[in-house]
Structures are given as C-alpha cells and as structure tokens.
Amino acid sequence: MYGKETSSNQIEFNELITSSKDRQNTFASFNQIMIESLQKKIAENIQNGLVVCHGHSHPFIGSFHQNFSLGDFTSFMEMNEENPVFKNREVELVGCLVTSSQDINFVFYDNKYQDFYRFTNVFARDQNNNLIPVNCYGLNQSEQPNNNITRK
C-alpha cells in the first residue's frame, strides 16, 4: 500500500498494489509489476512524505498463523537496512499482517533504535467518509466506545 503521513504519527493509505488476485495462494511473490511500481513511486516521492506498507497474510496453519513470524521480522529488517531510501528514511516503511480473524496488524521497524513498534489505533474510511476503527492485535477496537474518534 502507498500513502502519506498526514500529521504526526498519522498515515493515510490511498493506493494498493497486489502481486496476485489469487487469495488462496500460499506463497509471497514480488512480481515485476510490483517492483516497477515501487521503484516509480519512490522516484516520484523521495522525501515527500511517502509511506510504503508491505502487507501479507499467513495461511491458516498451526496456532501461530495470526502473528508476525520470525521470518517476517527478519525480511522486514533486511528490506529496511538494505534499501538506502528506507534506511535513510527518505521513504517510510511499515509492515502489515492480515489475519484470519480479520485483524489487520501493523508494525514499524526503527533502524536507529533497532526495535519494532506496533500500531494499535488504526481506522478506515466508510462509504460516508467517516473514520471507523479497524481491529488489530485482538484488541477489538470496533467494540470499544468511540470517545476519542474524530469524524471526518
């Protein structure tokens, strides 16, 4: 997904590129279309607030499929460290895992502090352009009172 940081610690994604329309596929594939799209988007948006989200899901296997795997964290760190635009934070990089329980979990790797941070306040816009909470990390935000949600 591509987006921009619209204010401090607030990202709005507005574009999605996918490697496959086959949602039953159980392996990640970075095809040439995705690579070219990423290269073009980065070239057009260096130091312009671009945020790239690398998202994926896990097949419903075993008891840990709802969590980021060690391989996910390792590949995310490598993507961040080995690409100068991400390492130098000319373009921000976040990760996303869509779980079988319909949670959408986001993480950010800070290469300066060599640590991961998770996002738990995630919202989507409905057909009326209102912000609605998205469940992440099993916190069931959609079931919580909407006391602090600003409607736009």
C-alpha positions as CSV (number, residue, x, y, z in Angstrom):
1,M,0.0,0.0,0.0
2,Y,1.1,3.5,-0.6
3,G,0.2,6.5,1.5
4,K,1.5,9.6,3.2
5,E,1.9,10.8,6.8
6,T,-0.8,13.4,7.0
7,S,0.1,14.6,10.5
8,S,2.5,13.4,13.3
9,N,2.1,9.6,13.6
10,Q,-0.9,9.5,11.3
11,I,-0.7,7.7,7.9
12,E,-3.4,7.7,5.3
13,F,-3.1,4.9,2.6
14,N,-4.8,5.6,-0.7
15,E,-3.3,3.1,-3.2
16,L,-2.9,-0.7,-3.2
17,I,-0.7,-2.8,-5.5
18,T,-1.1,-6.6,-5.2
19,S,1.1,-9.4,-6.5
20,S,-1.8,-11.7,-7.2
21,K,-5.6,-11.9,-7.4
22,D,-5.3,-15.5,-6.2
23,R,-6.1,-15.1,-2.5
24,Q,-5.7,-18.9,-1.9
25,N,-2.0,-18.7,-2.9
26,T,0.2,-19.7,0.0
27,F,3.5,-18.0,-1.1
28,A,4.7,-14.5,-1.4
29,S,5.6,-13.3,-4.8
30,F,7.2,-10.0,-5.7
31,N,6.4,-9.8,-9.4
32,Q,7.9,-7.3,-11.9
33,I,4.8,-5.1,-11.8
34,M,5.1,-4.6,-8.1
35,I,8.9,-3.9,-8.3
36,E,8.4,-1.4,-11.1
37,S,5.5,0.2,-9.3
38,L,7.6,0.6,-6.1
39,Q,10.6,2.0,-8.0
40,K,8.4,4.5,-9.8
41,K,6.5,5.6,-6.7
42,I,9.8,6.0,-4.7
43,A,11.4,8.0,-7.5
44,E,8.4,10.4,-7.7
45,N,8.2,10.8,-3.9
46,I,11.6,11.0,-2.3
47,Q,11.4,13.0,0.9
48,N,7.8,13.9,0.1
49,G,6.1,12.0,2.9
50,L,5.7,8.7,1.1
51,V,4.9,5.7,3.3
52,V,5.2,2.2,1.8
53,C,3.4,-0.6,3.6
54,H,4.5,-4.2,2.8
55,G,1.4,-6.3,3.7
56,H,0.7,-10.0,3.6
57,S,-1.3,-12.8,5.2
58,H,-0.5,-16.3,6.6
59,P,-2.2,-19.5,5.6
60,F,-4.5,-20.9,8.3
61,I,-1.9,-23.5,9.6
62,G,-0.9,-24.1,13.2
63,S,-1.5,-21.9,16.2
64,F,0.8,-19.0,15.3
65,H,-0.6,-18.0,11.9
66,Q,-2.2,-14.9,13.4
67,N,1.2,-13.4,14.4
68,F,4.2,-12.0,12.5
69,S,6.8,-14.7,12.1
70,L,10.5,-14.5,12.8
71,G,10.9,-14.7,9.0
72,D,8.6,-11.7,8.6
73,F,10.6,-9.6,11.1
74,T,13.9,-10.7,9.5
75,S,12.8,-9.9,6.0
76,F,11.3,-6.6,7.1
77,M,14.6,-5.6,8.8
78,E,16.6,-6.6,5.7
79,M,14.3,-4.6,3.4
80,N,14.8,-1.6,5.7
81,E,18.5,-2.0,6.1
82,E,19.4,-2.9,2.5
83,N,17.5,-0.2,0.7
84,P,19.0,3.3,1.2
85,V,15.7,5.1,0.7
86,F,14.2,3.2,3.7
87,K,17.3,3.1,5.8
88,N,17.8,6.9,5.4
89,R,14.1,7.4,6.0
90,E,13.6,9.3,2.7
91,V,10.6,7.0,2.4
92,E,9.0,5.4,5.5
93,L,8.4,1.6,5.5
94,V,5.8,-0.2,7.6
95,G,4.6,-3.8,7.7
96,C,1.1,-5.3,7.8
97,L,-0.3,-8.7,8.5
98,V,-4.0,-9.5,7.7
99,T,-5.1,-12.3,10.0
100,S,-7.7,-15.0,9.5
101,S,-9.6,-13.4,12.5
102,Q,-9.9,-10.2,10.3
103,D,-7.4,-8.2,12.4
104,I,-5.0,-6.0,10.5
105,N,-1.8,-5.7,12.4
106,F,0.8,-3.0,11.6
107,V,4.4,-2.7,12.6
108,F,7.2,-0.2,12.1
109,Y,10.9,-1.0,12.4
110,D,13.1,1.8,13.6
111,N,16.6,1.0,12.3
112,K,18.1,3.8,14.5
113,Y,17.0,2.0,17.7
114,Q,16.8,-1.4,16.1
115,D,13.3,-2.1,17.5
116,F,9.8,-2.8,16.3
117,Y,6.8,-0.8,17.2
118,R,3.1,-1.7,16.6
119,F,0.2,0.5,15.6
120,T,-3.0,-0.2,17.6
121,N,-5.1,2.9,16.6
122,V,-6.0,2.1,13.0
123,F,-9.0,3.5,11.2
124,A,-10.6,3.0,7.8
125,R,-13.0,5.4,6.0
126,D,-16.5,4.1,5.3
127,Q,-18.7,5.0,2.3
128,N,-19.7,8.3,4.1
129,N,-16.0,9.2,4.7
130,N,-16.3,8.6,8.4
131,L,-13.4,7.0,10.3
132,I,-14.2,3.6,11.7
133,P,-11.8,1.6,13.9
134,V,-10.0,-1.4,12.5
135,N,-9.4,-4.4,14.8
136,C,-5.7,-5.0,15.4
137,Y,-3.8,-7.4,17.7
138,G,-7.0,-8.9,19.0
139,L,-7.9,-5.6,20.8
140,N,-11.4,-5.4,19.1
141,Q,-11.3,-1.6,18.6
142,S,-14.7,-1.8,16.8
143,E,-16.3,-2.9,20.1
144,Q,-14.8,-0.1,22.2
145,P,-16.6,3.2,22.8
146,N,-15.7,5.8,20.2
147,N,-14.9,8.5,22.7
148,N,-11.7,9.7,21.0
149,I,-12.6,9.3,17.4
150,T,-12.7,12.4,15.2
151,R,-15.2,12.0,12.4
152,K,-14.2,13.5,9.1
